[in-house]
Amino acid sequence: MLINVFIFLIKVARKLRIGKFAFRILNSCFHEQVSLDKDALERAQNLLNKISPDPNNSCILPNANQIQQAYDLQVIIPAYNAEAYIERCVDSVLCQQTSYKVLVTVINDGSTDNTTSILKKYESDDRVEVITQENRGFSGARNRGLNNLKAKYISFLDSDDEWMGDVNQLLQAAYETDADIIEGSYVVFNETGDLQTVSHDDLVAEKGGSLLYGFPWGKLIKSELFQRICFPELYWFEDTVMAFIIYPLCQKVVTSSILFYRYRMNPLGISATSVQKPKVVDSYWITERLLKDRAIIGLENGEFIETMLGQVRMNYNRIRSLKRTDVDRAVFILTAHLWNNYFATYQCDAPLAKALNERDYLMYKLVLELC
């Protein structure tokens, strides 16, 4: 009964747009410290596994990817039933005027439409290699491209997207600064035209992962960063590996105002279609798995707290679309357990960190709903 009243008050506060004021009032009245004992954790794990099983696949490779540097840049394009866009996608790279050596690697991931026929156009083009495999999903296709790296830098390009900017300038800046990652600006578009331009400032930063967007595309990335790392397979939200693993491994990051990438707003993409699907639980599962992988690699968590808090918010927003209070509670129990294992020794005054430290479920709900 108390939780129903609590949720009702949150809804009223959101409707009246008095979130911060309501947070102070409700936080003085509503608290619930949950147990993180073995039984509670087991029940939470079992519930999430019943909804969508944990893939539990590491991003750490047992054997390192081979790297040759015959090219300056290798562009990895996963393609599954991409007949509508794949030619424009590949051609947007090939039309670039550059003095650098660029290889386009297209992974035809078990396509059943005309993608295979379209890709035959490039058989005689030594700038393009096409690798055909049985369907392994988005991560499996990217990972196949990472198996045999042939360039100093790599770039991921989704098959429904396009390049637009001057890759020559980006490569030049990458070499001049010895950037681990250089990220350009981008345009969001759909069939009706351009919708939004997202611009970067021109910056060079030591360990500047926080300057980067969470997706893999729109960047030039040193291939050595993926020598022992892959995209964890069978998960949704596999791009989480970028912020959790790849960015923390960087020593130097560069952002550029050059409009480099055209991102298609796809109504059939995971972001648009994942709402209320059981597999949104992967948002939690991949968080748990990548924290384990960070520990194996030896990455420190002190400077990672803000990223983790952002991930907790993202997990909450994705998984609450299931509209199951038992699932929301289970995710909190498991998340608080993760926080206790990996972050409890670090000082952080953020209300969300306090809620996780104190195992306070109602404060957690308040922070995520109203702040």
N, C-alpha and C positions, 0 to 999 in steps of 0.2 A: 504493500500500500504506500509506504513512504517513497519508494522509487517512482511510483506513478505520479505522486504529487510533485516530486522533484523534476521529473521530465516535463510535466505540464507547466511548471514555473519557467523552465528554460525556454519552452516554446513561446510563452507569453513575452518573455524578455527579448527574444529574437524578433518577434513580430513588432514590438514597440521600439526596437533598435536602441535598447538601453543595456547592451551587453556588459560593458565594463562596470557600470553602476550595479547591475544585477549580480555580477560576479562577486563584488565585495559583500553584498548583503547575503547572498546564498552561501558563500564560502564561510560565513560566520555561523551558519546554522546547520549545514549539511556536510557530514563526513562519514566515511565508511572504510575502515582499514580491513583489507582482505588478507586472508591467509595465503602464504606461499609454501605451505607444507607439501610433502610428496604427493599426498592424495589429491590436493587441489590442482597441482600442476599436471598430474596424470589425467584427471578428468578434463581439464582444459585441452590438453594435447589430443585426447581421444575424440573430443567433440569436433575440433577443427579437422582432424584426419577423417572423420566420418563425412564431413561436408566436402572436403577436397584434400586428398592425401598429400602429404609432404613429399615432394620429389627428392629432397635431400641430396642434391647433386652439387658437388664442390665446383668452384671456379678455378681451382688450382690443378694444373695439369700434372699427371704422373711423369710424363716425359716432355721435355721442352720442345716447342715448335722450332723448326729449322729456319734460320734467317739468312738469306743471301741479299746482297745489296747491289743487284744488277740494275735496279731502277731507283729513281729518287722518290717515286710515289706509286703505291699500289692502291687502286680503288676497288673495294670489295662490295659487290652488289648481290644481295640475296634476291632470288626471283622465284616466286611461286604463283603460277597462273597470272602472270603479269602482262598478258598480251596487249592490254589497253595502253600501257605506258612504257614498256621496257625499251622500245626503240628510241623514244624521246629521251629517256633517262641515259642510255649509253651514249647517244649522240651528243648530249649536253657536255659530256666529258671529252669526247673525241674532237669537238670543235674548238676546244681551248687552244689558244696560241701560246706555246710555252717552249722555252729552251731546255727544260728539264725532261728526263725520261719518265714517262707515265705508263703504267700497265693497268688495264681494266680487267678485273677478275669477276666474272659473272657466275654465280652458283645457281644452276637450274635445279631447284629443290623439288624434284618429282612433279613438275608441272603436267597437267592433263589437258590444258588448252593449247593455243597456238604459240605459246612462248618458245618452245623448242624450235619450231619452224622459223620464227622471226630471228632467233639467235644464229641460225645458219648463215645469215647475211654477213656475219663477222668472221667466218671461218678463215678467210684469206687475209684478214687484218692482223698483222703481228702485234698490234697494240692491245689486242683483246684475247683473253683466254676464257673459254667456257667450260665449266666443270659441271657434269650432270650426275646427280645422285638420287637415291630414293628419298622421299620426303622425311626430313628430320626437324622441321619447324624452323622458325626464324633464327634461334640461337645455333641450331645445328648447321644451318647454312652459313652463317657468319663464321662459325668455328672451322668449317671445311676450308674457307678462304684463308683462315689464319694458320692452317696446318703447314703451308709452305710459303712463308713470307719471302718476298723477293725485292723489297725496297727498304730504304731507310725510314720512310714515313708511310703510313697507311691512312686511308680515309674510308669511312662507311657511307654508302649512298643507298637509300631505300629505293626500290624499283619503281615506285610511283612518284618519286621526287626528281629534282633536276638540279644541276649546277647552273649558276648564272654569272658568277664573278670571275675575277682574274686569279686563277690558281698560281700563275707565275709569280705574282706579287706575294701571295701567301707563302709559297715555297721559299722565295728569296728571304722573306722575313724569318721563316723558320730556321733556315741555315745561318743567317746572320746573328740571330739571338741564341742559337742552339736550343730552341724551344723543345720541351717534351711534348707539348700540345700547343697548337695555335688554332683559335676558333674565330671564324668570321661572323658577320652579321647575316641575317636571313629574312626572307619574305614568306609569309603564309598566304597560300592561294587555294582556290578551288576552280571549278569549271566556269564560274562567272567572272573570275579575274583575281587580282591581288586584294587581299583582305587586311593585311597588317605587315608593317615592317618592324623588325626587332633589331636594334642597332647596338653595337658595342662601342665603347671608347677604345682608343689605341693605347694599350697598356702592356707592360712587361713586369711580371711579378715572380718573386721567389715563392715556391710552394703556394701558388695562387689558385688552387682548385676551387675555392669558393667563388671565383669570378666566372666559372664555366657553367653552362646549362647541363642538365643531367643526362641528356640524350647523347648517343655516340656520334650522330651525323653532324655535318657542318664543321668538321675539325680535320686537321692534319695531326696525326699522332705517331710518335716514334714507335716503330714496330717492336722494339725491344721491350716495351711495356707489356706486350702480349706474348712474350716468349714463354712464360710459365703460367699465363692467365688466359682463361677462355670465358665465354658467356655461359653461365650455368644453364643446362638444358632442361627442358620439360616444365619450366616455370613461365607464367606470365610475369611481366615487369622485370625481365632479365637485364634491362638497361641499368638497374640499380647497381650493378657491378662497377659502373663508371665512377659514381660518387663514393662508393664504399672502398674500392680497391685501386682503380687506375689513377684517379686524381691524387690520392694520398701518396702514391709512388712518384709523383712528378716533383722535380726540383725547380723547373722553370715553366711558367705558363704565359702565353701571349694571347691577347684579344685584339681583334682588328675591326675597324669600321667598314671594311670592304664587304659589300653585299655579295655573298658567296653561294648561298644555298636557297633553293626554292622548296619549301615544305608544303606538300599537298594536304589540305584538311580532308581527311578520308573518313566518310561516315561509317565505313565498315571496319575501321581500325580498332585495336584493343581498347584504346582510351575511350572511344565512343560507344563500344558495344559491351564493355565489361560490367556495367552497372547491373546489380542484382544477379550476377552469374556466380555460382559457387566457387569458381576458380579465382575470384578476387581474394580469397584467403591466401593465395600465393604471395600477396603483398607482405603478409607477416612471415610466411615460411622463408622467403628469400632474405628477409632481414635477419632472421635467426641464423641461416646458413652462412651468410656473408660475414656476420660477426665472428663466427667460428673460424672462417677462412682468414679474417684479419688477424686473429690471435695466432694462427699457424704461421702466417707470414712474419709476424712480429711487429705489426703496426700499432703505434701508440693511440690511445683513445682520448687523451686530454684535449687535443685540438679538434676532435671529431664530434664533440658533444652537440654543437649546433646542428650539424648534419643529421645526427641521430634523432634529435628532437623534431627536425623537419620530416624525417622519415616516419616517426611515430604519428605525426599529424596526418601524413599522407595515407598511412595504413588505416587509421581510424576513418578517414573520409571515404576510402574505397570500400572498406568492409561493412560499414554501417548501411550501405545500400542494400544489404541482405535483410535489413529490418528485423534482426533477431537480437534481442537483449541478451540472451544466453551466449551468443557468439561474441558480442561486444565485450561482455564481462570476461570471457575466456581469453580474448586477445589482450585485455588489460592484465590479467594474471600472468600470462606468459611474458608480456612486455616488461612488467615490473620485475619479473625474475631475471630477464636479460639485463635490465638496468642495474640490478643488484650485483650481477656477475661482472659486468664490464665497466660500469661508470660510477658506482657508489662512492668510490674513493676520491673522486674529483669534485671540487667545489663548483656549484652552479646554482645561481639564485632564481633561475627561471621558474615560474609557477608550475609548468609541466614537469620539470625535473623534480621539484619538491613533491608533487603528487606521486611520481613514480618511486622516489626515495621512501616516502611514508606509506606506500601501498594504499593510497587513499583514492578509491574508485570514484567517489562522487566529486572530489576536487578535479580529478582527471577529466571527467565528463564536463564539468563547468569550464575548465580551461579550453577544451577543444570545441565546445559549442559556443562560447561567449567571448573568448579572447583572440 
